[in-house]
Amino acid sequence: MVRYPSGHKEKTREQIVSAAARAFREEGVAGVSVPELMGRAGLTHGGFYAHFRSKDHLVAEACRCALRESSARLIETARKAPREKRLAAFIGAYASPAHRDDPGAGCVLPALTAELGRHAAPEVRAAFTESFNESIATLARALPEDAGADRTDRALALMSGLAGAVMLARAVDDPALSDRILAASRDVFTAAFTGEQG
């Protein structure tokens, strides 16, 4: 019997979740099988059920992981900017060609929202909703006070608009139009939410 060091199972599980989070953002949930996911994590298919009761269980965990990872990356980008420019930096990073062109490392919202809305199990949607609410709460705290406007509502509108812009920019087959969608969104959202010109 092989003895593994303490924490080996947890580390292996994190490795699977991280590989799945990237794979699902790149190819969709339906586009990647359990054996493929385990191969991406450098593991054999047989070990899957030692960590997850089903693919839906893994998808739920991968959604949590993907939202945490992408939020942390975008927040880190914003933190590099001067305090008064952080929201504009977040908007600029989200509605950027770099984000559009790297769905595997990007936000789960434009990558998976449509698929999850159509086909996801209740367990997956619950995990997605919980993580989404956490992300919105973080974004709402970063928004400036605006008399008469609820910050959570404004965060919901901003996130919905940014995710939609990236989704559309990825979907069109005209590179100039794709760039224009992103640029227009950056300009409009920056002006609307920070008062600055994009």
C-alpha positions as CSV (number, residue, x, y, z in Angstrom):
1,M,0.0,0.0,0.0
2,V,1.4,3.4,-1.0
3,R,1.6,6.0,1.7
4,Y,1.1,9.6,0.7
5,P,2.3,12.6,2.6
6,S,-0.1,14.6,4.7
7,G,-2.2,16.9,2.6
8,H,-1.7,14.9,-0.6
9,K,-5.4,14.3,-1.2
10,E,-6.3,18.0,-0.7
11,K,-3.5,19.0,-3.0
12,T,-4.6,16.5,-5.7
13,R,-8.2,17.7,-5.4
14,E,-7.1,21.4,-5.8
15,Q,-5.1,20.3,-8.9
16,I,-8.2,18.7,-10.4
17,V,-10.5,21.7,-9.6
18,S,-7.9,24.1,-11.1
19,A,-7.5,22.1,-14.3
20,A,-11.3,21.8,-14.6
21,A,-11.9,25.5,-14.0
22,R,-9.6,26.3,-16.9
23,A,-10.9,23.6,-19.2
24,F,-14.5,24.5,-18.7
25,R,-13.8,28.2,-19.4
26,E,-11.9,27.2,-22.6
27,E,-14.3,24.5,-23.9
28,G,-17.5,24.6,-21.9
29,V,-18.8,22.0,-19.4
30,A,-20.2,19.7,-22.1
31,G,-17.0,20.0,-24.2
32,V,-14.8,18.2,-21.7
33,S,-15.2,14.7,-20.3
34,V,-14.1,13.4,-16.9
35,P,-11.2,11.4,-18.4
36,E,-10.0,14.4,-20.3
37,L,-10.2,16.6,-17.2
38,M,-8.2,14.0,-15.2
39,G,-5.6,13.8,-18.0
40,R,-5.2,17.6,-17.9
41,A,-4.6,17.4,-14.2
42,G,-1.9,14.7,-14.9
43,L,-4.0,12.0,-13.2
44,T,-5.8,8.8,-14.2
45,H,-9.6,8.6,-14.7
46,G,-9.9,6.0,-11.9
47,G,-9.0,8.5,-9.2
48,F,-11.9,10.9,-9.9
49,Y,-14.4,9.4,-7.6
50,A,-12.0,9.5,-4.6
51,H,-12.5,13.3,-4.8
52,F,-15.9,14.0,-6.4
53,R,-19.3,12.2,-6.3
54,S,-20.1,13.3,-9.8
55,K,-19.1,15.6,-12.7
56,D,-21.7,18.1,-11.4
57,H,-19.9,18.2,-8.1
58,L,-16.7,19.0,-9.8
59,V,-18.4,21.7,-12.0
60,A,-19.8,23.3,-8.9
61,E,-16.3,23.5,-7.3
62,A,-14.7,24.6,-10.6
63,C,-17.2,27.5,-10.8
64,R,-16.3,28.6,-7.3
65,C,-12.6,28.3,-8.2
66,A,-12.9,30.1,-11.5
67,L,-14.8,33.1,-10.0
68,R,-12.3,33.4,-7.1
69,E,-9.3,33.2,-9.5
70,S,-10.6,35.7,-12.0
71,S,-11.8,38.1,-9.4
72,A,-8.4,38.0,-7.6
73,R,-6.6,38.6,-10.9
74,L,-8.8,41.5,-11.9
75,I,-8.6,43.0,-8.4
76,E,-4.8,42.7,-8.4
77,T,-4.8,44.6,-11.7
78,A,-6.9,47.3,-10.2
79,R,-4.8,47.5,-7.1
80,K,-1.7,48.4,-9.2
81,A,-3.4,51.6,-10.3
82,P,-3.7,54.7,-8.1
83,R,-6.7,54.5,-5.7
84,E,-8.8,56.9,-7.7
85,K,-8.1,55.0,-10.9
86,R,-8.8,51.5,-9.7
87,L,-12.3,51.1,-10.9
88,A,-11.3,52.4,-14.3
89,A,-8.4,49.9,-14.3
90,F,-10.8,47.1,-13.4
91,I,-13.1,48.0,-16.3
92,G,-10.2,48.4,-18.7
93,A,-8.8,45.0,-17.8
94,Y,-12.1,43.2,-18.0
95,A,-13.2,44.7,-21.4
96,S,-9.8,44.1,-22.9
97,P,-8.5,42.1,-25.9
98,A,-6.2,40.2,-23.5
99,H,-9.2,39.0,-21.5
100,R,-11.2,38.2,-24.6
101,D,-8.4,36.2,-26.1
102,D,-7.7,34.0,-23.0
103,P,-11.0,32.6,-21.8
104,G,-9.2,29.8,-19.9
105,A,-7.6,32.3,-17.5
106,G,-10.5,34.8,-17.7
107,C,-13.8,35.4,-15.9
108,V,-16.2,32.5,-15.8
109,L,-19.2,34.7,-16.5
110,P,-18.7,35.3,-20.3
111,A,-17.3,31.8,-20.7
112,L,-20.0,29.7,-19.0
113,T,-23.1,31.7,-18.1
114,A,-25.2,30.8,-21.1
115,E,-24.4,27.1,-20.8
116,L,-25.0,27.0,-17.0
117,G,-28.4,28.8,-17.5
118,R,-29.5,26.1,-20.0
119,H,-28.1,22.9,-18.7
120,A,-26.7,23.1,-15.2
121,A,-27.8,21.0,-12.3
122,P,-29.3,22.8,-9.2
123,E,-26.0,22.0,-7.3
124,V,-24.0,23.8,-10.0
125,R,-26.3,26.8,-10.2
126,A,-26.3,27.2,-6.4
127,A,-22.5,27.2,-6.3
128,F,-22.4,29.6,-9.2
129,T,-24.9,31.9,-7.6
130,E,-23.1,31.9,-4.2
131,S,-19.8,32.8,-5.8
132,F,-21.4,35.4,-8.1
133,N,-22.9,37.1,-5.1
134,E,-19.5,37.2,-3.4
135,S,-18.0,38.8,-6.5
136,I,-20.8,41.4,-6.7
137,A,-20.4,42.3,-3.0
138,T,-16.6,42.9,-3.6
139,L,-17.3,45.0,-6.7
140,A,-20.0,47.0,-4.9
141,R,-17.6,47.9,-2.1
142,A,-15.2,49.3,-4.8
143,L,-17.9,51.5,-6.4
144,P,-18.0,55.2,-5.4
145,E,-21.0,56.3,-3.3
146,D,-23.8,57.7,-5.6
147,A,-26.7,59.4,-3.9
148,G,-30.0,57.6,-4.7
149,A,-28.3,54.6,-6.3
150,D,-27.8,51.2,-4.6
151,R,-24.2,50.1,-5.0
152,T,-25.2,46.4,-5.3
153,D,-27.6,47.3,-8.2
154,R,-24.9,49.3,-9.9
155,A,-22.4,46.4,-9.4
156,L,-24.9,44.0,-11.0
157,A,-25.4,46.3,-13.9
158,L,-21.7,46.9,-14.5
159,M,-20.8,43.2,-14.2
160,S,-23.7,42.2,-16.5
161,G,-22.6,44.8,-19.1
162,L,-18.9,43.8,-19.0
163,A,-19.6,40.1,-19.2
164,G,-22.0,40.6,-22.1
165,A,-19.4,42.8,-23.9
166,V,-16.7,40.1,-23.6
167,M,-19.2,37.4,-24.7
168,L,-20.2,39.3,-27.8
169,A,-16.6,40.2,-28.6
170,R,-15.7,36.5,-28.5
171,A,-18.7,35.5,-30.7
172,V,-18.3,37.8,-33.7
173,D,-16.1,36.8,-36.6
174,D,-15.0,40.4,-37.4
175,P,-11.8,41.4,-35.5
176,A,-12.5,45.1,-35.9
177,L,-16.0,44.7,-34.6
178,S,-14.8,42.7,-31.7
179,D,-12.3,45.4,-30.8
180,R,-14.9,48.0,-31.2
181,I,-17.4,46.2,-28.8
182,L,-14.7,46.2,-26.1
183,A,-13.6,49.8,-26.7
184,A,-17.1,51.1,-26.7
185,S,-17.9,49.2,-23.5
186,R,-14.8,50.4,-21.8
187,D,-15.5,54.0,-22.7
188,V,-19.2,53.9,-21.7
189,F,-18.8,52.0,-18.5
190,T,-15.7,54.0,-17.4
191,A,-17.7,57.3,-18.0
192,A,-20.9,56.0,-16.3
193,F,-19.2,54.4,-13.2
194,T,-16.2,56.7,-12.6
195,G,-17.1,59.9,-14.3
196,E,-13.9,59.7,-16.3
197,Q,-13.6,59.6,-20.1
198,G,-12.5,56.1,-21.2
